[in-house]
Amino acid sequence: MSLVFDEYGRPFIIIKEQSSKTRLKGLAALKSNIIAARSVASTLRSSLGPKGMDKILVSGDGDVCVSNDGATILERMEVENQIAKLMVELSKSQDQEIGDGTTGVVVLAGALLEQAELLLDRGLHPRRISEGFEVACKVACDHLDKICDKIHFTPHETSELLTVAKTTLSSKIVTRALDQMANLAVSAIMAVADFERKDVNLDLIKMEGKVGGQMEDSMLVSGIVLDKDISHPGMAKTIKDAKICILTCPFEPPKPKTKHNIQIDTVEKYQTLYKQEQEYFVDMVKKIKDSGATLAICQWGFDDEANHLLYQNELPAVRWVGGVEIELLAIATGARIVPRFSELTPEKLGKAGVVREVSFGTTKDKMLFIENCENSKAVTIFVRGANKMIIDEIKRSIHDALCMVRNLVRDNRIVYGGGSSEIACSLAVSDAASKVTGVDQYAMRAFSDALEAIPMALSENSGLPGIESLAALKQRQVQEKNPWLGVDCKMVGTNDMKSQKVLETLHGKKQQFMLATQVVKMILKIDDVISPSEYE
């Protein structure tokens, strides 16, 4: 980039192809940024709610993905505009923190930007709009604390947790087996939850899928499922009361660390080398047998000779097991990961009730089930489906449900869905705006109008008249003083979300409001976008 300075020391920025390129600044740049972000939000608007539409995403190499999960859609979209990428990051943040609400947070941010654009046209400064939005967001979050409810559950009584999981899964592909999938998610969380710390380590829940069968064939395994098989067809396929050694050292003779070559020019030298190699293998197998292990799991591979020697010694083995799976196995079985054969001792072995190799259908695909582990704090959700695309979508759906149940273990407060909490907060923000003097009240009312975009989108996606439904719900909430009235997306016949049991976590809803507000504030502060590649 080359700069030319005037007599006051101010730089002129020289742009390549200056005659054909324009650089937006000030209000024009703000509006351009808002349009870019709103275009992303409008893409996701039709995917909101249980009746939302799916999107088909085709990657550059032809892979097809069908999903209505906001984070997945935005992650796979090829977004070039830098401001639009902020919306992608917004959805990703919601997904990482909460797991659900990834579509709603982008739709809300788009509605806020739409209202901000109207205020900019009326002459309000972006800074005043941002401050008004922040005040309104605090009012909305405080109102959520007033209208929230609490659910009660124990490790043995999880009916209300199932209700929340069903709400999360109701807009996903798994609605055909809704009860079963919700039960899988809740059971997995209950198996690994730490109720003393009120936290859940989701790394202890492994999701594995295998093409074939039906969605209803999915199951929860109290242990680890490996997409591997026993290394030799003649080895035992079922091992009861298994003692497992986990090795991260290669099952082969040591290799010289130098670049020297070994030249063998006689039969005697070859036989000597072969005998020495055999001694290495025999010594390795002996150390495993002496430790009392009945199953060897190795991170690396081993050749046919080592495999045959293990078979002769009746020692089943599994090779090429990944590092993440090895760590989970160590947690589940209580084993220590052994980096050298010389360090292998009986105390470092893990225990499992049964290890079995399972074959699937006519394809002869095989997987290893390691069940009834010594430490049951690691489980696997084993997903079945007709093809890889469906399995991936089921995994994403269950992940959202797992995150929601985890949030309830942390904080058991909930709000009711169907847009009821957004309408209640919209009314509360509107009331608060009438008590504020100055231009901030305009920004607060704009925030109130933006909150109505969520129930409006839910109504439209359900085939209901949006404006009529929203107006009727606002009137009823005021008259009946019932903040739980929302959009009847499922056509049950009642707008009371409490009786419909449509539940969302309070923490997730608050996070949605705050993240959307923060990103909108960030976009409103950007009045110039400079790309280094444009300059000489």
SULRAMO-V155317 format. One record per residue. RES is the residue in one letter. PSI is psi in whole degrees, 0 to 359 (999 if undefined). Layout:
res,psi
RES,PSI
RES,PSI
This chain:
res,psi
M,126
S,141
L,143
V,133
F,142
D,187
E,344
Y,6
G,9
R,136
P,145
F,127
I,122
I,120
I,141
K,140
E,49
Q,328
S,330
S,351
K,143
T,148
R,118
L,138
K,161
G,222
L,323
A,319
A,319
L,314
K,322
S,318
N,318
I,319
I,319
A,316
A,321
R,329
S,325
V,316
A,321
S,333
T,321
L,344
R,320
S,352
S,6
L,136
G,172
P,338
K,12
G,155
M,153
D,159
K,142
I,125
L,126
V,122
S,174
G,330
D,13
G,1
D,136
V,136
C,127
V,122
S,155
N,16
D,120
G,315
A,320
T,317
I,311
L,326
E,325
R,350
M,142
E,90
V,122
E,320
N,134
Q,326
I,320
A,330
K,333
L,324
M,325
V,315
E,326
L,312
S,322
K,321
S,316
Q,321
D,318
Q,322
E,317
I,317
G,328
D,168
G,17
T,329
T,314
G,323
V,326
V,320
V,318
L,317
A,320
G,320
A,321
L,320
L,325
E,316
Q,324
A,323
E,320
L,321
L,324
L,321
D,334
R,1
G,6
L,143
H,141
P,325
R,320
R,324
I,315
S,316
E,320
G,320
F,321
E,319
V,316
A,322
C,320
K,320
V,317
A,317
C,322
D,322
H,326
L,322
D,328
K,325
I,2
C,165
D,166
K,143
I,152
H,134
F,160
T,169
P,339
H,343
E,98
T,23
S,322
E,329
L,322
L,323
T,317
V,318
A,322
K,322
T,317
T,320
L,353
S,339
S,9
K,180
I,345
V,13
T,335
R,325
A,49
L,312
D,317
Q,315
M,320
A,320
N,321
L,314
A,314
V,317
S,321
A,317
I,317
M,330
A,330
V,357
A,144
D,99
F,340
E,316
R,351
K,56
D,160
V,129
N,103
L,345
D,341
L,353
I,113
K,138
M,124
E,142
G,153
K,126
V,136
G,160
G,192
Q,166
M,325
E,347
D,355
S,148
M,164
L,124
V,124
S,75
G,209
I,138
V,125
L,136
D,57
K,173
D,168
I,137
S,335
H,132
P,340
G,351
M,160
A,136
K,345
T,125
I,116
K,148
D,52
A,140
K,116
I,130
C,133
I,117
L,135
T,14
C,144
P,141
F,68
E,163
P,152
P,144
K,142
P,142
K,8
T,173
K,13
H,149
N,147
I,121
Q,125
I,115
D,1
T,159
V,323
E,318
K,320
Y,318
Q,322
T,316
L,319
Y,318
K,320
Q,321
E,318
Q,321
E,321
Y,311
F,315
V,319
D,319
M,313
V,322
K,318
K,324
I,316
K,320
D,331
S,345
G,7
A,142
T,359
L,129
A,128
I,121
C,137
Q,332
W,172
G,172
F,153
D,178
D,328
E,314
A,321
N,317
H,322
L,320
L,319
Y,318
Q,328
N,11
E,46
L,97
P,147
A,155
V,134
R,166
W,48
V,129
G,161
G,319
V,318
E,324
I,319
E,319
L,319
L,318
A,320
I,314
A,319
T,350
G,18
A,160
R,138
I,125
V,118
P,342
R,144
F,329
S,341
E,2
L,121
T,161
P,331
E,341
K,8
L,147
G,164
K,141
A,143
G,316
V,138
V,123
R,145
E,128
V,132
S,149
F,120
G,203
T,350
T,347
K,23
D,140
K,144
M,158
L,123
F,120
I,104
E,167
N,51
C,161
E,318
N,108
S,14
K,23
A,127
V,165
T,131
I,113
F,113
V,135
R,151
G,167
A,326
N,174
K,324
M,316
I,319
I,317
D,319
E,322
I,318
K,317
R,320
S,314
I,325
H,318
D,316
A,320
L,316
C,320
M,318
V,321
R,318
N,327
L,331
V,323
R,316
D,115
N,17
R,139
I,159
V,165
Y,145
G,209
G,19
G,3
S,318
S,325
E,319
I,317
A,317
C,324
S,316
L,321
A,318
V,321
S,318
D,319
A,326
A,327
S,344
K,359
V,137
T,156
G,186
V,346
D,331
Q,329
Y,318
A,323
M,319
R,326
A,320
F,318
S,317
D,323
A,325
L,332
E,350
A,329
I,304
P,329
M,314
A,321
L,318
S,312
E,319
N,339
S,1
G,15
L,155
P,115
G,306
I,317
E,314
S,316
L,315
A,319
A,319
L,319
K,318
Q,317
R,321
Q,322
V,314
Q,314
E,351
K,45
N,103
P,6
W,13
L,122
G,191
V,129
D,74
C,328
K,1
M,42
V,329
G,0
T,145
N,0
D,108
M,339
K,319
S,331
Q,346
K,49
V,103
L,144
E,154
T,142
L,317
H,320
G,319
K,318
K,316
Q,323
Q,312
F,313
M,318
L,316
A,317
T,317
Q,318
V,321
V,318
K,318
M,317
I,323
L,343
K,349
I,113
D,8
D,133
V,116
I,122
S,123
P,332
S,347
E,349
Y,153
E,999
